Amino acid sequence: MVITINTVFDCCPGQAARQVRHGSSEASNFHVKYGNGLIVGGAVFCTAVWSYVLTQTGITWNLSPIGKVMPKEWREPESEE
């Protein structure tokens, strides 16, 4: 028995099984409907997570070494006398 593409799709009526959807004939309104909510929700979530990380986790960030790093004393060159 030889199976071809046409015989595989013969079980489904019409072109529904053979149609590949590359886009919609209607204008997509997903971004109009949910875009602002997703942006605001993402910003709130990001702010909440970073607020928790910065204030509650106890991570020492070591942002500046000024005042924390002490220079070594100068070593006097040894004289050859």
N, C-alpha and C positions, 0 to 999 in steps of 0.2 A: 504494500500500500504506500503510495506516494502522498506525503502531506505537504501541501503548499500553503502559502499565506492565505489564499482565498478560502481554502477548505477550513482553516482554523477559525476564520471569522464568520463562516456561514451559519454558525449556531446563533448568532445575534442578529436580530432584524435591523435593517437600515444601516446607516453609516455610523452609528454610535460607537461601535467597537473599533472601527478603523480611524476614527477622527482623532487627530492629535491636537490638543488645544494649546495654541501658541499665544493666545491672548483672547480677550473677551471682545465681543462686538459692542458691548455696553461700556460706557466710561466707568472706570473704577472709582468708587467714592470711598474706599477704605481710608485713605489719608485724610479726606475731608471729615469723615465720621469719627475716626479714632486718633488722628495725628497729634492734636494738641494734648489730649489726655495721656497718650503714651510719653510724650516729651516731658510733661509735668510729673507724671508718675515716676519716670526714670530719674529725673532730677531730684525728686524727694527721696527716692530710694538711695541714690548715690550719696546724698547729703547725710542721710541717717546712718548709713554704714560707716562713712568716714568720720562722722561725729563720734560714733561708738569707738572706732579704732583709735582715734586721737585722744579720747578722754578716759576710756575704761580699761584698755588693755595693759597699760603700764609699760609700754614700749619706750625705751630711751632712744631718742632720735639722733642725738649728737649732731645738732645742726651747725654748731660753730665751735672750733677748737680754741677760740680766743679766751684766755684766762684759764684754760685747762691744760695746756701744754707748756711746760717750763723748759726754757733752753738749758743746755748743759753748760757747765762752767768752762771758760776758756782754759785750754791746757797750754802752759808755758812751754815753749820749745826747749829741749834739753841742750845745754851748752856743752861744747866739746873742749873744755879747758882742762 
